[in-house]
Amino acid sequence: MSALSNNLIQWHKDKGRKDLPWQISTNPYKVWISEVMLQQTQVKTVIPYFERFMKRYPTIESLANSSEDEVLSYWSGLGYYSRGRNLLKSAKILKQNFNSKMPNSSEDLQALPGIGRSTAGAILSLGFKAKAPILDGNAKRVLVRYFRINDPIDLTSTSKLLWKIAEDNLPEKECNIYTQAIMDVGALICTRTSPKCSECPLSKNCISFNENKQNLIPVKAPKKEKPVRKVYWLVLKNKEGEVLLENRNAKGVWQGLWSFPEFNEEEQRAKYAEQLPLSNPKSIENMRLKHTFTHYKLDIDLQSIEIKEKLANFDNNKLWFNNDEIVNVGIPSPVLKVLKKIKSDDKNCFLQKV
């Protein structure tokens, strides 16, 4: 056993996290759901989502029998919605091909939508207590600093090197403890900024710490400025207090989610609004939202309009939603912000579920 793995295991037995919801009466299914939710999302944010999700979907079969709308309703506000869609797709495959059980091979796991090498390793290690490497963001940061790897962490060559290091340092026993320990040290101690090196069980042998370079590593390749996409949303309300939403059935980051009618040009929105039986046209003051995706930024201009009657001749992808109905579908976080604003004085707010 390497000094790295030994020190991590001993530290975790004394100070590691052991009471997270997915660690209690754990199983491979719980590990899978938690690992997917934790991708690019902090633990404190994930916990309430995980608890609600597991209450509704305690088994793979219960998830496989659900619908995309319902699954995404439990994902609303968590972001990166393809993760939720992939969970449903994978659950259906597991029900059909694996008798609603998680496979215990990396090859079978990685064949499922949304499961990569590191997630497969976490499921095997934490769920099955098997010997398998992981390389999530926390583990990468720990290894890069410990071995003082100066190359940008997001290069393919660096990734290959880190996978070899991760495999070489796997212990023969207690791999599940080692895996959780390197995640915990990365999340709690070896943080992106201001790492707590005085509390770290690895500081004695950490090359970056001993050379006082821990704040300079990891290095990332220079990023290009993200392009900005401007869109115009129309918030339509009727006298019953219902809001009109359209389903994003086209491929994209919000595929399958419900949002406000969207237009690429302000003139298009105005022309659309002119055809409606207006009651109280009103622009929302200072209602401009900015939302950042992985590859671009969204600049959102909103206009709110109340109409006289509940029109029914909309496209098939547009529906009216009241408070009770809207919690049963997936809603992107910027839409949730708008709904919260326009319903801020309503005790039966649209945000009961999130």
Secondary structure, DSSP 8 states (H G I E B T S, - for coil): --HHHHHHHHHHHHHS---SGGGTT--HHHHHHHHHHTTTS-HHHHHHHHHHHHHH--SHHHHHTS-HHHHHHTTTTT--THHHHHHHHHHHHHHHHSTT---SSHHHHHTSTT--HHHHHHIIIIIH--------HHHHHHHHHHTT--S-TTSHHHHHHHHHHHHHT--SS-HHHHHHHHHHIIIIIS-SSS--GGG-TTGGG-HHHHTT-TTT-S---------EEEEEEEEEE-TTS-EEEEE--SSSTTTT-EE--EESSHHHHHHHHHTS-BS--B--TT-EEEEE-SS-EEEEEEEEEEBSS----S-TTEEEE-HHHHTTS---HHHHHHHHHHTTT-SS-TTTT-
